[in-house]
């Protein structure tokens, strides 16, 4: 049990870093970077512990990642419309990566 929590937290840290590194390079504000990191740190806990009606693992992560990111994406679109597409892509890809790591490794 504790080992699963630790592995899930480690996965969240890795995925969070993958998402925020380009944001740091683009010199975005610390609140946007912190928000993205926290989102991707928590996302593995949600994806791993939810069952979507027997949905395939590779589809589940992408759908949950996108669904949970949509409110933030909509809010960001108010100020920066061109950021929406990369945010959608990253949420689907990283959600799927989380599902794949859970399926194949954990």
KEVO-564841 format. One record per atom (N, C-alpha, C, O): residue in one letter; x, y, z. Coordinates in steps of 0.001 Angstrom, whole numbers, plus 524288, in hexadecimal, padded with zeros to 5 digits. Example, Ala and Ser with C-alpha at 12.3 -4.5 7.8 and 13.67 -1.06 7.14 Angstrom:
A833867E9C681E78 A8300C7EE6C81E78 A833907F31C81E78 A8379C7F30982111 S832327F73681BA8 S835667FBDC81BE4 S832648001E81EBE S834618047281F67 
//
This chain:
X803387FB5980000 X800008000080000 X80365804E880000 X802C9808497FCA2 X806FB8054C803CA X80A55809E780413 X80DD180A477FF48 X80ED980E8D7FD54 X80FA6805C37FD5F X812F5805BD7F8BC X80FF7807BD7F3F9 X8122D80A8E7F0C3 X80AFA806537F379 X807C88083E7EF23 X8071F80E247EF67 X80765810D27EB6B X80642810267F41A X805AA815CF7F4C3 X80AC08188E7F34C X80AB081C957F0AD X80F19816637F4FC X81430818A17F3C7 X81541818957EDE8 X8171281C7A7EBC0 X814248143A7EB51 X814EB813DA7E5A6 X81154817997E2B2 X812E7819F57DED1 X80C868181E7E48E X808DC81BB77E212 X80AB8821587E2B6 X80A5F824717DF0D X80CAE822AC7E756 X80EC7827ED7E83C X81391828E77E4D2 X8142B82D277E2A8 X816ED8250F7E455 X81B84825957E0FC X819E98265D7DB4E X81C26829997D88A X8160D823667D99A X814018240A7D44B X811DC8298B7D395 X812BE82BF77CF86 X80F1282B877D772 X80CFF830D07D727 X81147834E97D6CD X810C9838B77D3E8 X81573834237D9BA X819DA837D17D981 X81C5D837C67D41B X81D7A83BE77D1EA X81D41833277D1FA X81FB9832B77CCD5 X81C498352A7C8A0 X81E298383B7C56E X81746833D17C89E X813B5835EA7C4AC X8131E83BD57C561 X812E383EB97C18C X812E283D9D7CA42 X81292843367CB46 X81752846187C932 X816CE84A4A7C6E8 X81BEF843E27C9FB X820B1846537C7F6 X820C6846717C207 X8227B84A447BFAB X81EE9842397BF9E X81EA6842177B9E2 X81B3D846907B7E5 X81C7D849057B3F5 X81701847957BA93 X8137884BB17B8D1 X8159A851287B9D8 X814E2854A37B69A X8182E851FD7BE39 X819BC857567BF89 X81EF6859057BD37 X8200685DB47BCF6 X8223D855617BB87 X82745856F67B957 X826BA85AC07B4BC X8298185EAD7B49C X82342859BB7B0F0 X8229A85DA17ACC6 X8206B862D47AED9 X821A5866FF7ACC9 X81D38862877B2E5 X81AFF8674F7B523 X81F4086A937B7B1 X81F2B86F5F7B75B X822F3868057BA3C X8275586ACE7BCA0 X82AAF86D457B85D X82C6A871BB7B8DC X82B9386A527B42C X82EB286C4D7AFCE X82C24871237AD54 X82ED9874BC7ABA3 X826E98712D7AD23 X8240D8759F7AAE6 X8236F87A127AED5 X8212787E1F7AD9A X8257A8794E7B392 X8255387D3F7B7BB X81FC287EE27B925 X81EA0883847B9C3 X81C5187B047B9A5 X816FD87C247BB5C X8171087D637C134 X81ADE87C487C3EE X812CD87FB47C310 X812AB881467C88E X8127D87C887CC2D X810D6878467CAAE X8143F87D6F7D0F8 X814C68791F7D4B3 X80F8B876BD7D634 X80F5E8722D7D7B9 X80B49879AB7D5D4 X8062F8778A7D728 X80457873A57D301 X8021A86F987D44D X80540874D97CE21 X803DC871397C9E8 X8071486C387CA45 X80508867EB7C99D X80C1086CD37CB4D X80F878684B7CBBF X80E01864F37D06F X80DBE8602A7D009 X80CFF867767D4DD X80B6E864917D993 X80647861C07D8C1 X805AA85D427DA5C X80294864607D643 X7FD7D8620B7D53B X7FE0685D2E7D1CD X7FBA4859267D2E6 X8012385D917CDAD X801E4859197CA2E X80488854987CD05 X80307850157CC52 X80872855C47D037 X80B258519C7D308 X8077784ED07D6CF X8076384A037D707 X80470851D07D9C4 X800CD84F6F7DD7F X7FCC084C1A7DAA0 X7FB67847D67DC66 X7FAD384E0B7D638 X7F70284B0C7D32E X7F944845C17D19E X7F6C5841B77D261 X7FE0A845CA7CF68 X80054840E97CD98 X8027F83D907D201 X8035A838E37D146 X8036483FDF7D68E X804E583CBC7DB10 X8002D839A97DD16 X800B9835247DEA1 X7FB9883C107DD16 X7F6D9839997DF1B X7F462835E57DB19 X7F1EF832077DC92 X7F5058370C7D618 X7F271834087D1F5 X7F36B82E1E7D23B X7EFB582B2A7D172 X7F82382C3A7D348 X7F8D5826867D3A0 X7F586824027D7EA X7F3A581FA27D73F X7F4CA826B57DC4A X7F1928248D7E075 X7EBF1823D27DE92 X7E95E820037DFFA X7EA12827787DB67 X7E4B48271C7D964 X7E459822D97D541 X7E0F681F727D588 X7E7DA8230A7D16B X7E79B81F487CD1A X7E829819AE7CF0B X7E5418163C7CD5B X7EBCC818C27D282 X7ECD0813737D45A X7E84A811547D7A0 X7E74380CA27D78E X7E59E814B27DA73 X7E19B812E17DE18 X7DC068137D7DC28 X7D85A812F97DF39 X7DB52814907D735 X7D6078150E7D51A X7D529810BD7D10F X7D8BD80F3D7CE38 X7D06D80ED07D0E0 X7CEFA80AE07CD06 X7CAA180D157C9A7 X7C66880E477CB9D X7CB9D80DA07C4A9 X7C7B380FC27C117 X7C4FE80B687BE14 X7C60580A9B7B973 X7C199808A97C0B1 X7BE42804C47BE30 X7C145800C77BAF7 X7BF827FF317B6C8 X7C5C27FF2E7BCE3 X7C8D47FB3F7BA2A X7CB977FD447B551 X7CD237FA307B1F6 X7CC3B8025F7B4E5 X7CECB804B67B057 X7D483802F57B013 X7D6FD802167B41A X7D68E802757AB5F X7DBFA800D87AA91 X7DFB5804AF7AD2E X7DEB3809627AD47 X7E401802B07AF48 X7E7BA805E57B224 X7E9E180A547AED9 X7EAA180EA57B0D5 X7EAE48095B7A9D9 X7ED5280D4F7A685 X7E995811C67A541 X7EB4B816147A3F6 X7E48F810C77A59E X7E0A8814CC7A49C X7DF3C817BF7A99B X7DE2881C6F7A978 X7DF3E815027ADF2 X7DDA3817427B2F3 X7E0FA81BF37B488 X7DEDE8200C7B5E8 X7E61681B6B7B45B X7E98C81F9A7B615 X7E8E2824937B2EF X7E8A5828D97B520 X7E897824087ADD6 X7E7F1828967AA73 X7E2CA82B5C7AB58 X7E28F830297AB71 X7DEAB828517AC00 X7D98082AA37ACDA X7D94082D687B220 X7D751831CC7B275 X7DB2B82AE87B635 X7DB0D82D597BB63 X7DE98832247BB7B X7DD1F836337BD9A X7E33A831B47B936 X7E6CF8362B7B906 X7E45A83AD37B655 X7E4B083F367B846 X7E1E2839EA7B1DF X7DF5C83E2D7AF05 X7DAAA8404B7B1F9 X7D9F98450A7B25A X7D77483CD97B40C X7D2B983E957B6D0 X7D40C841FD7BB87 X7D16F845E77BC83 X7D80D840867BE67 X7D979843977C300 X7DC62848977C196 X7DC5784C567C49A X7DEE4848B27BD14 X7E1B784D637BB67 X7DE2B851617B8C5 X7DF92855F77B873 X7D99D84FC07B6E1 X7D6398534D7B3EE X7D4DA858657B6BB X7D51285C827B441 X7D3768585B7BBB2 X7D24885D617BE3B X7D6E88612C7BE16 X7D62F865D87BD35 X7DB8B85F367BEEE X7E0328628B7BEBE X7E135864687B935 X7E287868F57B860 X7E099860F37B56F X7E170862607AFF5 X7DDA8866B17AE5F X7DF3486A717ABC9 X7D8C5866307AFE2 X7D4DF86A2F7AE9A X7D65386F687B115 X7D5D1873807AE9C X7D81D86F437B5ED X7D98D8740D7B8A4 X7DE518769A7B605 X7DE7C87B607B575 X7E2238737B7B470 X7E6D68758E7B1F1 X7E58B877D87AC96 X7E7FA87BA57AAED X7E1BE8758F7A9E2 X7E04D877757A4AD X7DE8287D277A4B9 X7DEE687FD77A0C1 X7DC9A87EF47A910 X7DAE18846A7A975 X7DF6B888227A859 X7DEB888C1D7A5BD X7E3FE886DC7AA4B X7E89188A397A9AC X7EC1B888987A523 X7EE9B88BE77A2B4 X7EC518837F7A401 X7F0188818F7A030 X7EDC587CFA79D2C X7EE4B8787879EC4 X7EB3787E28798D3 X7E87D87A24795C6 X7EC368761D7936D X7EABC87195792CA X7F0FB877AA79222 X7F4978740478F98 X7F6BB86FDF79352 X7F90186C057918C X7F60E8709179864 X7F7E486CB679C31 X7F4328681679CBF X7F5B88640779ED3 X7EF6C868A079AF2 X7EB7B8648D79BBC X7ED0C85F637992F X7ECAA85B4679BA5 X7EEC885F8E79458 X7F01B85ABD79180 X7F49F857D679428 X7F4328531F79501 X7F8F785A8279582 X7FD18857A57983F X7FB4F8557079D7E X7FD078513A79F0C X7F7EE858337A032 X7F5FB856477A53A X7F2A68516C7A478 X7F31084DB97A784 X7EF658515E7A082 X7EC2D84CC579F55 X7EFAE8482879DFE X7EEEE843D579FF6 X7F3848492079A9E X7F709844F3798F8 X7FA09842BA79DA1 X7FA6083DF979E44 X7FC348462A7A0E0 X7FF39844587A569 X7FBD1841597A941 X7FD8483D677AB6B X7F70A8432A7AA21 X7F3B68406B7ADE7 X7F24783AF77ABF6 X7F2068374A7AF0C X7F15B83A6D7A6F0 X7F019835417A4CB X7F4F2831BD7A4D4 X7F4AB82D397A673 X7F953833D07A30F X7FE22830A57A2D3 X7FFEB82F0E7A849 X800FB82A767A93C X80041832CC7ABDD X8022E831877B115 X7FE5582E117B40F X7FFF982AC37B725 X7F94182EC67B32E X7F56C82B447B584 X7F61D825B07B396 X7F5B3821F67B698 X7F72C8252B7AE86 X7F80F820027AC41 X7FD2C81DA77AE46 X7FD79818F57AF42 X8012A820E97AEE1 X8062A81F0E7B10D X8055E81D047B69B X8077A818F17B80B X8025781FD97B9AF X8013E81E1D7BF09 X7FE94818C97BEF3 X7FFFE815497C1ED X7FAB7818337BB87 X7F806813277BB18 X7FBBB80ED57B95D X7FB7680A757BB58 X7FF318100C7B5AD X802DD80C207B3B7 X806AA80A727B7FD X807BE805CD7B896 X808B180E317BAF4 X80C4C80CD87BF31 X80979809807C339 X80BA7805B17C52F X804B080AE67C472 X801B9807CA7C835 X800BF8024C7C61D X8014B7FE7C7C8FE X7FF53801DD7C12A X7FE047FCD27BEDA X802D17F9437BE60 X8028B7F4A27BFA8 X8073E7FB6E7BC85 X80BCD7F83D7BB65 X80FA07F7BB7BFE9 X812647F3CF7C03E X80FE17FB8E7C363 X813F07FB8F7C763 X811D47FABB7CCD6 X814177F7C17CFDD X80D977FD457CE26 X80BAD7FD0B7D381 X808157F8747D3E6 X805F17F76B7D814 
//
